[in-house]
Amino acid sequence: MYRTLGKHRLIYRARMSYYVKTGLVNEALQVFDEMTQSDCRVFSIDYNRIIGVLIRNSRFDLAECYYHEMKPMGFSLNSLTYSRFICGLCKVKNFDLIHRLLNDMDMLGIVPDFWAYNTYLNLLCSEHLVEIALELFRVMGAKGKEPDVVSYTILISGLCRIGRFDNAVEMWHAMIRKGLIPDNKACKALVFGLCGSGKVDLAYELTLGILRGQVKFNTEIYNVLIHGFCGAGRIDKAQAIKTFMRRNGCEPDLVTYNVFLNYCCKELMLEEAEKLIEKMEGNGLEPDCYSYNQLLKGLCKANRLDKAYKLMTHKMEAKGLVDVVSYNTIIRALCKTDCNKRAYNLFEEMEQKGIVPDVVTFTILIEASLKEGNSSVAKALFDQMISMGRFPDRILYTSIIDNLCKTGKIGMAQSIFHDMVEQGVGADVISYNALISGFCKASRVNEALRLYEDMQARALDPDEITFKLIIGGLVQEKNLSVACAVWDQMMEKGFTLDRDLSQTLINAINS
């Protein structure tokens, strides 16, 4: 009998091993269930195998069920399976089960591997749970898994993301004191974080400064530093870094040139920008859409619109580099200089050339039409945009509503407001204020009041402007009891009326 049971056990295990290796999850589950329902004993290794294959196939709920089934029998997972389980759960952000697994491992004296620790660290930092990440970081060392460069990189990036730059710099120094040489990923994490907050000198000092000769920096890190110094208006320092990178065997790439091009165009150094384009071409780097669009923006900013149009239709078009951004740049510049007719012609031209206008295109033209008081054209453009499946954002909706209200077209403004709500674009306080203002100016204060109540029903708190508009409208209509009630609500929210409106209300009450 014992020989028969042993034979069955070997057959089950052989089948299980085959199905696990080939990733046939359902077949492996069937064999495992047959084993548990027969006289064949199961052991920890069997649970490790079945849970392992479930983890590999992201079937975490079922893996958890087998895990809870296994524990009362006194079985446990090995370090590898626990570590893979934690890594898998990080993908689905199951913090609760990760915490329980770590506690169980603690009780069993099992330590996760580096991959599991670092994966969990990364999840915590990406969710801004940096304090928990710092504690896990401390625990790693206490359990004999001294944090590596990857661990430090994750935490430095996480600390920078939440603005704790001093702590990030401390972590950087601690890593170097431990004898760990930061790699390019670590340098990138620090440089991105510090440059993004304007700490360009510190980013430079901690990388190119103290690590010079120890790390071969890649182009991306140089580019971030160059971008940081250009953003700070320190073009000489940016140029020096470009020279340094070249001297250290790292050739400037398209991004490097585009950063300098962006700076030159913003500063209206247009001759230098054109020379940069020529230099790029001379160095075998073909300028892309971004490069030319930056030059277009510079020319438009300098009000050299004819030259910008010529650049787009001659050079860019010949290279197949004209896109919707190119047209939007010139259309915006034309509208700013009140050349709306030319802007509309350009709008028609782009459609003829098969370049589909986007929300930005329509926004520019709609706002320009409203500015010149041509609401019928604005409405036609708005309808065209909707028919093309281009839905406006809250800012455009609010701008249209505000302009319509200011020109007395309250009915149309109300219709646009309802359209915004129906499209699922949540109205904010500014949107409500625009329509409330329109109703009050048109002496339709009851409708303004309904909007005031509606916004609160939607959990939107009125601001100081809302209260002033409503109270001002009620005073004009001599509805003083309601005006006083709204005034009370205003004071409860911590707002006060300005002197003129306050005096007007008091005078109305006393008259």
C-alpha positions as CSV (number, residue, x, y, z in Angstrom):
1,M,0.0,0.0,0.0
2,Y,2.8,2.4,0.9
3,R,4.5,1.7,-2.4
4,T,1.3,2.5,-4.2
5,L,0.8,5.8,-2.4
6,G,4.4,6.7,-3.1
7,K,4.0,5.9,-6.7
8,H,0.8,8.1,-6.9
9,R,2.7,10.9,-5.1
10,L,5.5,10.7,-7.7
11,I,3.0,10.8,-10.6
12,Y,1.1,13.7,-9.2
13,R,4.3,15.6,-8.5
14,A,5.7,14.9,-12.0
15,R,2.4,16.2,-13.6
16,M,2.4,19.2,-11.3
17,S,6.0,20.0,-12.2
18,Y,5.3,19.7,-15.9
19,Y,2.2,22.0,-15.8
20,V,4.0,24.6,-13.6
21,K,7.0,24.7,-15.9
22,T,4.9,25.1,-19.0
23,G,2.6,27.7,-17.3
24,L,-0.6,25.6,-17.7
25,V,-2.3,27.1,-14.6
26,N,-5.7,25.4,-14.8
27,E,-4.1,22.0,-15.4
28,A,-1.7,22.5,-12.4
29,L,-4.7,23.6,-10.2
30,Q,-6.6,20.4,-11.2
31,V,-3.7,18.2,-10.3
32,F,-3.2,20.0,-7.0
33,D,-6.9,19.6,-6.1
34,E,-6.7,15.9,-7.0
35,M,-3.7,15.6,-4.7
36,T,-5.5,17.3,-1.7
37,Q,-8.6,15.2,-2.2
38,S,-6.7,11.9,-2.4
39,D,-4.7,10.1,0.2
40,C,-1.6,11.7,-1.2
41,R,0.0,14.1,1.4
42,V,0.9,17.6,0.3
43,F,3.8,19.5,1.6
44,S,5.1,23.1,1.6
45,I,6.9,22.5,-1.7
46,D,3.6,21.7,-3.3
47,Y,2.0,24.9,-2.1
48,N,5.1,26.9,-3.1
49,R,4.7,25.5,-6.7
50,I,1.0,26.2,-7.1
51,I,1.2,29.6,-5.5
52,G,4.3,30.4,-7.6
53,V,2.6,29.6,-10.9
54,L,-0.5,31.6,-9.8
55,I,1.7,34.6,-9.0
56,R,3.5,34.3,-12.4
57,N,0.1,34.5,-14.1
58,S,-1.1,37.4,-11.9
59,R,-3.9,35.4,-10.3
60,F,-3.3,37.0,-6.9
61,D,-6.8,36.4,-5.4
62,L,-6.5,32.7,-5.9
63,A,-2.9,32.7,-4.7
64,E,-4.1,34.4,-1.5
65,C,-6.8,31.7,-1.0
66,Y,-4.2,28.9,-1.2
67,Y,-1.9,30.9,1.1
68,H,-4.6,31.1,3.8
69,E,-5.4,27.4,3.3
70,M,-1.8,26.5,3.7
71,K,-1.0,28.4,6.9
72,P,-3.1,26.4,9.4
73,M,-1.4,23.3,8.3
74,G,1.9,24.7,9.5
75,F,3.3,25.1,5.9
76,S,5.1,28.2,4.7
77,L,6.5,29.7,1.5
78,N,10.2,29.9,0.9
79,S,12.0,33.2,0.5
80,L,11.8,33.2,-3.3
81,T,8.0,32.6,-3.4
82,Y,7.3,35.2,-0.7
83,S,9.5,37.7,-2.6
84,R,7.8,37.0,-6.0
85,F,4.4,37.2,-4.2
86,I,5.3,40.7,-2.8
87,C,6.5,41.9,-6.3
88,G,3.3,40.7,-7.9
89,L,1.1,42.3,-5.3
90,C,2.9,45.6,-5.9
91,K,1.5,45.6,-9.4
92,V,-2.0,45.6,-8.1
93,K,-1.2,47.8,-5.0
94,N,-2.5,45.3,-2.5
95,F,-0.9,47.0,0.5
96,D,-2.9,45.0,3.1
97,L,-1.7,41.6,1.9
98,I,1.9,42.8,1.4
99,H,1.9,44.0,5.0
100,R,0.6,40.6,6.2
101,L,3.1,38.7,4.1
102,L,6.0,40.8,5.6
103,N,4.7,40.1,9.1
104,D,4.5,36.4,8.4
105,M,8.0,36.4,7.1
106,D,9.2,38.2,10.2
107,M,7.7,35.5,12.4
108,L,9.3,32.8,10.3
109,G,12.7,34.6,10.2
110,I,12.5,34.8,6.4
111,V,13.9,37.9,4.7
112,P,12.7,39.2,1.3
113,D,15.2,39.5,-1.5
114,F,16.5,42.8,-2.9
115,W,14.1,42.7,-5.8
116,A,11.1,42.5,-3.5
117,Y,12.3,45.2,-1.1
118,N,13.1,47.6,-4.0
119,T,9.8,46.9,-5.8
120,Y,7.9,47.6,-2.6
121,L,10.0,50.7,-2.0
122,N,9.2,52.0,-5.5
123,L,5.4,51.4,-5.0
124,L,5.5,53.3,-1.6
125,C,7.3,56.2,-3.1
126,S,5.1,56.4,-6.2
127,E,2.1,56.6,-3.9
128,H,3.8,59.3,-1.9
129,L,4.0,57.0,1.2
130,V,7.6,58.1,1.8
131,E,7.6,57.8,5.6
132,I,6.7,54.1,5.3
133,A,9.3,53.8,2.6
134,L,12.0,55.3,4.9
135,E,11.0,52.8,7.6
136,L,11.3,49.9,5.2
137,F,14.6,51.2,4.1
138,R,15.8,51.2,7.7
139,V,14.4,47.6,8.2
140,M,16.3,46.4,5.1
141,G,19.7,47.2,6.8
142,A,18.6,45.8,10.1
143,K,17.7,42.5,8.4
144,G,21.0,42.2,6.7
145,K,19.9,43.5,3.3
146,E,21.9,46.7,3.1
147,P,20.2,49.0,0.6
148,D,21.9,49.1,-2.8
149,V,22.1,51.9,-5.3
150,V,18.7,51.0,-6.6
151,S,17.2,51.4,-3.1
152,Y,18.8,54.8,-2.6
153,T,17.7,55.9,-6.1
154,I,14.1,55.1,-5.5
155,L,14.1,57.0,-2.2
156,I,15.9,60.0,-3.6
157,S,13.4,60.2,-6.4
158,G,10.5,59.8,-3.9
159,L,11.8,62.5,-1.6
160,C,12.3,64.9,-4.5
161,R,8.8,64.2,-5.8
162,I,7.2,65.5,-2.5
163,G,9.6,68.4,-2.2
164,R,11.8,67.1,0.6
165,F,15.0,68.1,-1.2
166,D,17.2,68.4,1.9
167,N,16.4,64.8,2.9
168,A,17.1,63.7,-0.7
169,V,20.5,65.4,-0.6
170,E,21.2,63.8,2.8
171,M,20.3,60.4,1.3
172,W,22.7,61.1,-1.6
173,H,25.6,61.9,0.7
174,A,24.8,58.8,2.8
175,M,24.9,56.6,-0.3
176,I,28.3,58.0,-1.2
177,R,29.6,57.6,2.4
178,K,28.6,53.9,2.2
179,G,31.0,53.5,-0.8
180,L,28.2,53.2,-3.3
181,I,28.9,55.0,-6.6
182,P,25.7,56.4,-8.0
183,D,24.9,55.2,-11.5
184,N,23.2,57.2,-14.2
185,K,19.7,56.3,-13.0
186,A,20.6,57.7,-9.5
187,C,22.1,60.8,-11.0
188,K,19.0,61.3,-13.2
189,A,16.7,61.0,-10.2
190,L,18.5,63.6,-8.2
191,V,19.1,66.0,-11.2
192,F,15.5,65.8,-12.3
193,G,14.3,66.5,-8.8
194,L,16.6,69.4,-8.0
195,C,16.5,71.1,-11.4
196,G,12.7,70.8,-11.4
197,S,12.6,72.9,-8.2
198,G,15.2,75.4,-9.5
199,K,18.1,74.0,-7.5
200,V,20.3,73.8,-10.6
201,D,23.6,74.7,-8.9
202,L,23.1,72.1,-6.2
203,A,22.3,69.5,-8.9
204,Y,25.4,70.4,-10.7
205,E,27.6,70.3,-7.6
206,L,26.3,66.9,-6.5
207,T,26.8,65.2,-9.8
208,L,29.3,66.8,-12.3
209,G,31.0,68.5,-9.3
210,I,31.8,65.7,-6.7
211,L,31.4,62.7,-9.1
212,R,33.6,64.0,-11.9
213,G,35.8,61.2,-13.1
214,Q,33.9,58.5,-11.1
215,V,30.7,58.4,-13.3
216,K,30.4,58.5,-17.0
217,F,27.4,60.7,-17.3
218,N,25.0,60.1,-20.2
219,T,23.5,62.7,-22.5
220,E,20.1,62.8,-20.6
221,I,21.8,64.1,-17.4
222,Y,23.7,66.7,-19.3
223,N,20.6,67.8,-21.1
224,V,18.6,68.2,-17.8
225,L,21.4,70.4,-16.4
226,I,21.6,72.4,-19.6
227,H,17.8,72.9,-19.5
228,G,18.0,73.9,-15.9
229,F,20.6,76.6,-16.5
230,C,18.9,77.8,-19.6
231,G,15.6,78.1,-17.6
232,A,17.5,80.2,-15.0
233,G,18.7,82.4,-17.8
234,R,22.4,81.3,-17.3
235,I,23.2,80.5,-20.9
236,D,27.0,80.8,-20.3
237,K,26.9,78.0,-17.8
238,A,24.7,75.9,-20.1
239,Q,27.2,76.4,-22.9
240,A,30.1,75.4,-20.6
241,I,28.3,72.1,-19.8
242,K,27.8,71.4,-23.5
243,T,31.6,71.9,-24.0
244,F,32.3,69.7,-21.0
245,M,30.1,66.9,-22.2
246,R,31.7,66.9,-25.6
247,R,35.1,66.9,-24.1
248,N,34.1,63.8,-22.1
249,G,33.0,61.8,-25.1
250,C,29.3,62.6,-25.0
251,E,28.1,64.3,-28.1
252,P,25.2,66.7,-27.9
253,D,22.0,65.2,-29.4
254,L,18.8,66.6,-30.9
255,V,17.4,67.3,-27.4
256,T,20.5,69.3,-26.4
257,Y,20.2,71.5,-29.5
258,N,16.4,71.9,-28.9
259,V,17.0,73.1,-25.4
260,F,19.3,75.9,-26.7
261,L,16.9,76.6,-29.5
262,N,14.0,77.0,-27.1
263,Y,16.1,79.5,-25.0
264,C,17.1,81.5,-28.1
265,C,13.5,81.7,-29.4
266,K,12.1,82.7,-26.0
267,E,14.8,85.5,-25.7
268,L,14.1,86.5,-29.3
269,M,17.7,85.7,-30.3
270,L,16.4,84.7,-33.7
271,E,19.6,84.9,-35.7
272,E,21.3,82.6,-33.2
273,A,18.3,80.3,-33.4
274,E,18.6,80.1,-37.2
275,K,22.3,79.5,-36.9
276,L,21.6,76.6,-34.5
277,I,19.2,75.0,-37.0
278,E,22.0,75.3,-39.6
279,K,24.5,73.9,-37.2
280,M,22.3,70.9,-36.4
281,E,22.0,70.1,-40.0
282,G,25.7,70.5,-40.5
283,N,26.4,68.0,-37.7
284,G,24.1,65.5,-39.3
285,L,21.2,66.1,-36.8
286,E,18.0,66.6,-38.7
287,P,15.8,69.2,-36.9
288,D,12.4,67.8,-36.0
289,C,8.9,69.3,-35.6
290,Y,9.7,70.6,-32.2
291,S,12.8,72.4,-33.5
292,Y,11.0,74.3,-36.2
293,N,7.9,74.9,-34.1
294,Q,10.2,76.7,-31.5
295,L,11.5,78.9,-34.3
296,L,8.0,79.6,-35.5
297,K,7.0,80.7,-31.9
298,G,10.1,83.0,-31.8
299,L,9.2,84.6,-35.1
300,C,5.6,85.0,-34.1
301,K,6.6,86.5,-30.7
302,A,8.7,89.0,-32.6
303,N,5.7,89.8,-34.8
304,R,7.5,88.5,-37.9
305,L,4.4,86.7,-39.1
306,D,5.2,86.7,-42.8
307,K,8.5,85.1,-42.2
308,A,6.9,82.5,-39.9
309,Y,4.4,81.6,-42.5
310,K,7.1,81.4,-45.2
311,L,9.1,79.1,-42.9
312,M,6.1,76.8,-42.4
313,T,4.9,76.6,-46.0
314,H,8.4,76.5,-47.7
315,K,10.9,74.7,-45.5
316,M,8.8,72.8,-43.0
317,E,6.2,71.6,-45.5
318,A,9.0,70.4,-47.8
319,K,10.3,68.3,-45.0
320,G,6.9,67.0,-44.0
321,L,7.2,68.7,-40.6
322,V,4.1,70.9,-40.5
323,D,1.6,69.8,-37.9
324,V,-1.4,71.3,-36.0
325,V,1.0,73.0,-33.5
326,S,2.6,74.9,-36.4
327,Y,-0.7,76.2,-37.6
328,N,-1.9,76.9,-34.1
329,T,1.2,79.0,-33.4
330,I,0.6,81.3,-36.4
331,I,-3.2,81.4,-35.9
332,R,-2.7,82.5,-32.3
333,A,-0.3,85.2,-33.3
334,L,-2.7,86.5,-36.0
335,C,-5.6,86.6,-33.5
336,K,-3.4,88.5,-31.0
337,T,-2.8,91.2,-33.6
338,D,-6.5,91.3,-34.5
339,C,-5.9,89.8,-37.9
340,N,-8.8,87.4,-37.4
341,K,-9.7,87.2,-41.1
342,R,-6.2,85.9,-41.9
343,A,-6.5,83.5,-39.0
344,Y,-9.8,82.1,-40.4
345,N,-8.1,81.7,-43.8
346,L,-5.3,79.8,-42.3
347,F,-7.8,77.6,-40.4
348,E,-9.4,76.7,-43.8
349,E,-6.0,76.1,-45.4
350,M,-4.9,73.6,-42.7
351,E,-8.1,71.6,-43.3
352,Q,-7.5,71.6,-47.0
353,K,-4.0,70.2,-46.4
354,G,-5.4,67.4,-44.3
355,I,-4.2,68.8,-40.9
356,V,-7.0,68.3,-38.5
357,P,-7.6,71.2,-36.1
358,D,-7.6,70.3,-32.4
359,V,-9.2,71.8,-29.3
360,V,-6.5,74.4,-29.1
361,T,-7.2,75.6,-32.7
362,F,-10.9,76.0,-32.0
363,T,-10.2,77.7,-28.6
364,I,-8.0,80.3,-30.2
365,L,-10.6,81.1,-32.9
366,I,-13.6,81.0,-30.6
367,E,-12.1,83.4,-28.1
368,A,-11.0,85.7,-30.9
369,S,-14.5,85.7,-32.3
370,L,-16.0,86.5,-29.0
371,K,-13.5,89.2,-28.4
372,E,-14.6,91.0,-31.6
373,G,-18.2,90.5,-30.6
374,N,-18.9,87.9,-33.3
375,S,-20.9,85.4,-31.3
376,S,-22.5,83.8,-34.3
377,V,-19.1,82.8,-35.7
378,A,-18.0,81.6,-32.3
379,K,-21.2,79.4,-32.0
380,A,-20.6,78.0,-35.5
381,L,-17.0,77.1,-34.6
382,F,-18.2,75.6,-31.3
383,D,-20.7,73.4,-33.1
384,Q,-18.1,72.4,-35.7
385,M,-15.7,71.4,-32.9
386,I,-18.4,69.2,-31.2
387,S,-19.4,67.6,-34.5
388,M,-15.7,66.6,-35.0
389,G,-15.6,64.9,-31.6
390,R,-13.4,67.7,-30.2
391,F,-14.8,68.5,-26.8
392,P,-13.8,71.8,-25.0
393,D,-12.3,71.8,-21.6
394,R,-13.7,73.7,-18.6
395,I,-11.5,76.8,-19.3
396,L,-13.0,77.2,-22.9
397,Y,-16.5,76.6,-21.7
398,T,-16.1,79.2,-19.0
399,S,-14.6,81.7,-21.4
400,I,-17.5,81.3,-23.8
401,I,-20.1,81.6,-21.0
402,D,-18.4,84.7,-19.6
403,N,-18.2,86.4,-23.0
404,L,-21.8,85.6,-23.9
405,C,-23.0,86.9,-20.5
406,K,-21.0,90.1,-21.0
407,T,-22.6,90.7,-24.4
408,G,-26.1,90.1,-23.0
409,K,-26.6,86.7,-24.7
410,I,-27.7,85.0,-21.5
411,G,-29.9,82.3,-23.1
412,M,-27.0,81.1,-25.3
413,A,-24.7,81.2,-22.2
414,Q,-27.2,79.1,-20.3
415,S,-27.4,76.6,-23.1
416,I,-23.6,76.3,-23.3
417,F,-23.5,75.8,-19.5
418,H,-26.0,73.0,-19.7
419,D,-24.0,71.5,-22.6
420,M,-20.8,71.5,-20.4
421,V,-22.6,69.7,-17.6
422,E,-24.1,67.1,-20.0
423,Q,-20.6,66.4,-21.5
424,G,-19.4,65.5,-18.0
425,V,-17.1,68.6,-17.8
426,G,-17.5,69.5,-14.2
427,A,-18.3,73.2,-13.7
428,D,-16.2,74.9,-11.1
429,V,-16.9,78.1,-9.0
430,I,-15.5,80.3,-11.8
431,S,-18.0,78.8,-14.3
432,Y,-20.9,79.3,-11.9
433,N,-19.8,82.8,-11.2
434,A,-19.7,83.7,-14.9
435,L,-23.4,82.7,-15.4
436,I,-24.5,84.1,-12.0
437,S,-23.0,87.4,-13.0
438,G,-24.9,87.3,-16.3
439,F,-28.2,86.6,-14.6
440,C,-27.7,89.3,-12.0
441,K,-26.8,91.9,-14.6
442,A,-30.0,90.9,-16.6
443,S,-32.1,91.3,-13.4
444,R,-32.8,87.5,-13.3
445,V,-31.7,87.2,-9.7
446,N,-34.0,84.2,-8.9
447,E,-32.2,82.2,-11.6
448,A,-28.9,83.3,-10.1
449,L,-30.1,82.1,-6.7
450,R,-31.1,78.7,-8.2
451,L,-27.5,78.4,-9.5
452,Y,-26.1,79.4,-6.1
453,E,-28.1,76.6,-4.5
454,D,-27.2,74.2,-7.3
455,M,-23.5,74.7,-6.9
456,Q,-23.7,74.0,-3.2
457,A,-25.8,70.9,-3.9
458,R,-22.9,69.7,-6.0
459,A,-20.5,70.2,-3.1
460,L,-19.0,73.4,-4.6
461,D,-18.4,76.1,-2.0
462,P,-19.2,79.6,-3.2
463,D,-16.3,82.0,-3.0
464,E,-16.2,85.7,-2.1
465,I,-17.2,86.7,-5.7
466,T,-20.2,84.5,-5.7
467,F,-21.5,86.0,-2.5
468,K,-20.9,89.6,-3.7
469,L,-22.7,88.9,-7.0
470,I,-25.8,87.4,-5.3
471,I,-26.0,90.0,-2.6
472,G,-25.5,92.8,-5.1
473,G,-28.3,91.4,-7.3
474,L,-30.7,91.0,-4.3
475,V,-30.1,94.5,-3.2
476,Q,-30.9,95.8,-6.6
477,E,-34.2,93.9,-6.5
478,K,-34.8,95.2,-3.0
479,N,-35.0,91.6,-1.7
480,L,-33.3,92.6,1.5
481,S,-34.3,89.7,3.8
482,V,-32.7,87.1,1.4
483,A,-29.7,89.4,0.9
484,C,-29.2,89.5,4.7
485,A,-29.6,85.7,4.9
486,V,-26.9,85.3,2.2
487,W,-24.7,87.8,4.0
488,D,-24.9,85.7,7.1
489,Q,-23.9,82.6,5.1
490,M,-21.0,84.7,3.7
491,M,-19.7,85.6,7.1
492,E,-20.0,82.0,8.3
493,K,-17.7,81.0,5.5
494,G,-15.2,83.7,6.7
495,F,-15.8,86.2,3.9
496,T,-16.6,89.9,4.3
497,L,-18.3,92.4,2.0
498,D,-16.3,95.3,0.6
499,R,-17.0,98.7,2.0
500,D,-19.1,100.0,-0.9
501,L,-21.5,97.0,-1.2
502,S,-21.7,96.7,2.6
503,Q,-22.7,100.4,2.8
504,T,-25.2,100.0,0.0
505,L,-26.9,97.1,1.8
506,I,-27.0,98.9,5.2
507,N,-28.4,102.0,3.5
508,A,-31.1,99.9,1.8
509,I,-32.0,98.3,5.1
510,N,-32.3,101.7,6.9
511,S,-34.3,103.4,4.2
